């Protein structure tokens, strides 16, 4: 690598760790958002579907 290996390999390792951390944080946030959505949907009353609401017209 022409003497640049001491700079290239650590920077590659740091980038890998950062990207893995970002992926983990994103997946955790997604799971929390999905759990909050499920809780909100469970707490709200059931809604009628469009096909049922417009069946009488």
N, CA, C and O atoms as CSV, one atom per row, in Angstrom:
chain,resi,resn,atom,element,x,y,z
A,1,UNK,N,N,0.827,-1.204,0.000
A,1,UNK,CA,C,0.000,0.000,0.000
A,1,UNK,C,C,0.860,1.251,0.000
A,1,UNK,O,O,0.375,2.350,0.270
A,2,UNK,N,N,2.079,1.085,-0.290
A,2,UNK,CA,C,2.936,2.244,-0.414
A,2,UNK,C,C,3.175,2.974,0.895
A,2,UNK,O,O,3.397,4.184,0.883
A,3,UNK,N,N,3.138,2.280,2.021
A,3,UNK,CA,C,3.389,2.929,3.305
A,3,UNK,C,C,2.159,3.538,3.949
A,3,UNK,O,O,2.258,4.121,5.029
A,4,UNK,N,N,1.005,3.420,3.316
A,4,UNK,CA,C,-0.221,4.021,3.855
A,4,UNK,C,C,-1.055,3.041,4.668
A,4,UNK,O,O,-2.090,3.425,5.212
A,5,UNK,N,N,-0.629,1.791,4.764
A,5,UNK,CA,C,-1.391,0.772,5.490
A,5,UNK,C,C,-1.699,1.167,6.938
A,5,UNK,O,O,-2.798,0.882,7.416
A,6,UNK,N,N,-0.760,1.818,7.658
A,6,UNK,CA,C,-1.097,2.204,9.038
A,6,UNK,C,C,-2.259,3.200,9.124
A,6,UNK,O,O,-2.856,3.358,10.189
A,7,UNK,N,N,-2.579,3.861,8.030
A,7,UNK,CA,C,-3.695,4.806,8.018
A,7,UNK,C,C,-4.959,4.182,7.426
A,7,UNK,O,O,-6.071,4.485,7.858
A,8,UNK,N,N,-4.778,3.310,6.435
A,8,UNK,CA,C,-5.920,2.744,5.719
A,8,UNK,C,C,-6.665,1.727,6.576
A,8,UNK,O,O,-7.885,1.823,6.707
A,9,UNK,N,N,-5.969,0.757,7.162
A,9,UNK,CA,C,-6.638,-0.304,7.902
A,9,UNK,C,C,-7.383,0.193,9.138
A,9,UNK,O,O,-8.518,-0.230,9.357
A,10,UNK,N,N,-6.806,1.060,9.946
A,10,UNK,CA,C,-7.587,1.583,11.080
A,10,UNK,C,C,-8.814,2.384,10.637
A,10,UNK,O,O,-9.873,2.303,11.260
A,11,UNK,N,N,-8.665,3.157,9.561
A,11,UNK,CA,C,-9.826,3.925,9.104
A,11,UNK,C,C,-10.914,3.001,8.565
A,11,UNK,O,O,-12.100,3.288,8.728
A,12,UNK,N,N,-10.531,1.903,7.931
A,12,UNK,CA,C,-11.509,0.919,7.467
A,12,UNK,C,C,-12.215,0.276,8.655
A,12,UNK,O,O,-13.430,0.079,8.628
A,13,UNK,N,N,-11.456,-0.049,9.690
A,13,UNK,CA,C,-12.053,-0.627,10.895
A,13,UNK,C,C,-13.002,0.328,11.587
A,13,UNK,O,O,-14.082,-0.074,12.020
A,14,UNK,N,N,-12.613,1.590,11.697
A,14,UNK,CA,C,-13.467,2.595,12.324
A,14,UNK,C,C,-14.755,2.775,11.526
A,14,UNK,O,O,-15.837,2.854,12.107
A,15,UNK,N,N,-14.644,2.840,10.203
A,15,UNK,CA,C,-15.829,2.988,9.359
A,15,UNK,C,C,-16.767,1.795,9.520
A,15,UNK,O,O,-17.985,1.967,9.560
A,16,UNK,N,N,-16.213,0.594,9.610
A,16,UNK,CA,C,-17.027,-0.607,9.787
A,16,UNK,C,C,-17.766,-0.577,11.117
A,16,UNK,O,O,-18.951,-0.904,11.182
A,17,UNK,N,N,-17.069,-0.186,12.174
A,17,UNK,CA,C,-17.699,-0.107,13.495
A,17,UNK,C,C,-18.808,0.935,13.496
A,17,UNK,O,O,-19.879,0.694,14.055
A,18,UNK,N,N,-18.573,2.076,12.886
A,18,UNK,CA,C,-19.588,3.133,12.844
A,18,UNK,C,C,-20.811,2.683,12.056
A,18,UNK,O,O,-21.940,2.902,12.494
A,19,UNK,N,N,-20.605,2.059,10.901
A,19,UNK,CA,C,-21.729,1.591,10.095
A,19,UNK,C,C,-22.520,0.506,10.828
A,19,UNK,O,O,-23.750,0.500,10.778
A,20,UNK,N,N,-21.835,-0.399,11.497
A,20,UNK,CA,C,-22.534,-1.435,12.263
A,20,UNK,C,C,-23.341,-0.811,13.400
A,20,UNK,O,O,-24.473,-1.220,13.660
A,21,UNK,N,N,-22.762,0.172,14.070
A,21,UNK,CA,C,-23.487,0.870,15.135
A,21,UNK,C,C,-24.711,1.587,14.624
A,21,UNK,O,O,-25.762,1.561,15.265
A,22,UNK,N,N,-24.589,2.227,13.479
A,22,UNK,CA,C,-25.741,2.916,12.892
A,22,UNK,C,C,-26.843,1.926,12.513
A,22,UNK,O,O,-28.027,2.220,12.683
A,23,UNK,N,N,-26.463,0.772,12.008
A,23,UNK,CA,C,-27.453,-0.249,11.658
A,23,UNK,C,C,-28.174,-0.745,12.903
A,23,UNK,O,O,-29.394,-0.911,12.888
A,24,UNK,N,N,-27.433,-0.983,13.981
A,24,UNK,CA,C,-28.039,-1.458,15.223
A,24,UNK,C,C,-28.994,-0.422,15.792
A,24,UNK,O,O,-30.097,-0.762,16.218
A,25,UNK,N,N,-28.582,0.831,15.802
A,25,UNK,CA,C,-29.444,1.902,16.324
A,25,UNK,C,C,-30.708,2.033,15.471
A,25,UNK,O,O,-31.798,2.228,16.010
A,26,UNK,N,N,-30.575,1.929,14.167
A,26,UNK,CA,C,-31.729,2.034,13.277
A,26,UNK,C,C,-32.707,0.891,13.497
A,26,UNK,O,O,-33.917,1.114,13.535
A,27,UNK,N,N,-32.207,-0.316,13.640
A,27,UNK,CA,C,-33.087,-1.474,13.857
A,27,UNK,C,C,-33.801,-1.365,15.197
A,27,UNK,O,O,-34.988,-1.674,15.296
A,28,UNK,N,N,-33.088,-0.929,16.222
A,28,UNK,CA,C,-33.737,-0.740,17.529
A,28,UNK,C,C,-34.822,0.323,17.452
A,28,UNK,O,O,-35.902,0.146,18.015
A,29,UNK,N,N,-34.551,1.416,16.767
A,29,UNK,CA,C,-35.559,2.471,16.614
A,29,UNK,C,C,-36.777,1.983,15.854
A,29,UNK,O,O,-37.908,2.329,16.195
A,30,UNK,N,N,-36.550,1.183,14.828
A,30,UNK,CA,C,-37.657,0.623,14.057
A,30,UNK,C,C,-38.521,-0.264,14.942
A,30,UNK,O,O,-39.748,-0.172,14.904
A,31,UNK,N,N,-37.899,-1.110,15.729
A,31,UNK,CA,C,-38.664,-2.003,16.615
A,31,UNK,C,C,-39.448,-1.221,17.656
A,31,UNK,O,O,-40.577,-1.588,17.983
A,32,UNK,N,N,-38.866,-0.147,18.183
A,32,UNK,CA,C,-39.583,0.678,19.152
A,32,UNK,C,C,-40.768,1.375,18.500
A,32,UNK,O,O,-41.840,1.470,19.096
A,33,UNK,N,N,-40.577,1.863,17.274
A,33,UNK,CA,C,-41.668,2.523,16.564
A,33,UNK,C,C,-42.792,1.543,16.244
A,33,UNK,O,O,-43.970,1.881,16.358
A,34,UNK,N,N,-42.423,0.329,15.843
A,34,UNK,CA,C,-43.435,-0.681,15.552
A,34,UNK,C,C,-44.207,-1.052,16.813
A,34,UNK,O,O,-45.421,-1.248,16.760
A,35,UNK,N,N,-43.515,-1.151,17.945
A,35,UNK,CA,C,-44.185,-1.475,19.202
A,35,UNK,C,C,-45.132,-0.352,19.612
A,35,UNK,O,O,-46.235,-0.615,20.093
A,36,UNK,N,N,-44.714,0.890,19.427
A,36,UNK,CA,C,-45.571,2.023,19.759
A,36,UNK,C,C,-46.797,2.054,18.846
A,36,UNK,O,O,-47.897,2.372,19.297
A,37,UNK,N,N,-46.613,1.729,17.583
A,37,UNK,CA,C,-47.729,1.697,16.650
A,37,UNK,C,C,-48.715,0.593,17.032
A,37,UNK,O,O,-49.926,0.816,17.033
A,38,UNK,N,N,-48.206,-0.590,17.356
A,38,UNK,CA,C,-49.090,-1.684,17.774
A,38,UNK,C,C,-49.876,-1.303,19.021
A,38,UNK,O,O,-51.063,-1.613,19.124
A,39,UNK,N,N,-49.223,-0.633,19.969
A,39,UNK,CA,C,-49.902,-0.217,21.195
A,39,UNK,C,C,-50.980,0.818,20.890
A,39,UNK,O,O,-52.069,0.769,21.461
A,40,UNK,N,N,-50.678,1.750,19.994
A,40,UNK,CA,C,-51.658,2.776,19.644
A,40,UNK,C,C,-52.844,2.162,18.905
A,40,UNK,O,O,-53.989,2.551,19.133
A,41,UNK,N,N,-52.570,1.206,18.022
A,41,UNK,CA,C,-53.653,0.560,17.299
A,41,UNK,C,C,-54.509,-0.288,18.238
A,41,UNK,O,O,-55.724,-0.365,18.058
A,42,UNK,N,N,-53.903,-0.915,19.222
A,42,UNK,CA,C,-54.656,-1.734,20.172
A,42,UNK,C,C,-55.513,-0.859,21.085
A,42,UNK,O,O,-56.585,-1.286,21.515
A,43,UNK,N,N,-55.063,0.346,21.384
A,43,UNK,CA,C,-55.787,1.233,22.287
A,43,UNK,C,C,-56.944,1.952,21.593
A,43,UNK,O,O,-57.887,2.378,22.259
A,44,UNK,N,N,-56.887,2.092,20.286
A,44,UNK,CA,C,-57.945,2.811,19.586
A,44,UNK,C,C,-59.100,1.874,19.277
A,44,UNK,O,O,-58.893,0.670,19.128
A,45,UNK,N,N,-60.322,2.410,19.179
A,45,UNK,CA,C,-61.465,1.553,18.847
A,45,UNK,C,C,-61.355,1.044,17.412
A,45,UNK,O,O,-60.705,1.660,16.567
A,46,UNK,N,N,-61.990,-0.072,17.158
A,46,UNK,CA,C,-61.957,-0.659,15.818
A,46,UNK,C,C,-62.673,0.267,14.835
A,46,UNK,O,O,-63.680,0.889,15.173
A,47,UNK,N,N,-62.154,0.347,13.645
A,47,UNK,CA,C,-62.764,1.190,12.611
A,47,UNK,C,C,-63.373,0.305,11.541
A,47,UNK,O,O,-62.945,-0.828,11.320
A,48,UNK,N,N,-64.368,0.843,10.897
A,48,UNK,CA,C,-64.981,0.104,9.801
A,48,UNK,C,C,-64.133,0.253,8.555
A,48,UNK,O,O,-63.442,1.256,8.375
A,49,UNK,N,N,-64.190,-0.750,7.699
A,49,UNK,CA,C,-63.493,-0.678,6.424
A,49,UNK,C,C,-64.291,0.159,5.459
A,49,UNK,O,O,-65.490,0.363,5.653
A,50,UNK,N,N,-63.641,0.649,4.419
A,50,UNK,CA,C,-64.333,1.457,3.413
A,50,UNK,C,C,-65.433,0.669,2.723
A,50,UNK,O,O,-66.507,1.210,2.461
A,51,UNK,N,N,-65.181,-0.607,2.423
A,51,UNK,CA,C,-66.181,-1.391,1.705
A,51,UNK,C,C,-67.428,-1.599,2.580
A,51,UNK,O,O,-68.540,-1.660,2.056
A,52,UNK,N,N,-67.257,-1.708,3.888
A,52,UNK,CA,C,-68.406,-1.861,4.775
A,52,UNK,C,C,-69.142,-0.551,4.958
A,52,UNK,O,O,-70.367,-0.537,5.080
A,53,UNK,N,N,-68.407,0.555,4.979
A,53,UNK,CA,C,-69.031,1.850,5.192
A,53,UNK,C,C,-69.851,2.277,3.988
A,53,UNK,O,O,-70.896,2.909,4.143
A,54,UNK,N,N,-69.391,1.940,2.792
A,54,UNK,CA,C,-70.088,2.369,1.585
A,54,UNK,C,C,-71.023,1.328,1.021
A,54,UNK,O,O,-71.541,1.517,-0.080
A,55,UNK,N,N,-71.262,0.247,1.718
A,55,UNK,CA,C,-72.092,-0.841,1.186
A,55,UNK,C,C,-73.545,-0.436,1.049
A,55,UNK,O,O,-74.240,-0.944,0.169
A,56,UNK,N,N,-74.022,0.462,1.892
A,56,UNK,CA,C,-75.426,0.852,1.844
A,56,UNK,C,C,-75.745,1.868,0.761
A,56,UNK,O,O,-76.922,2.114,0.494
A,57,UNK,N,N,-74.759,2.459,0.136
A,57,UNK,CA,C,-75.035,3.498,-0.849
A,57,UNK,C,C,-75.087,2.977,-2.245
A,57,UNK,O,O,-75.311,3.743,-3.182
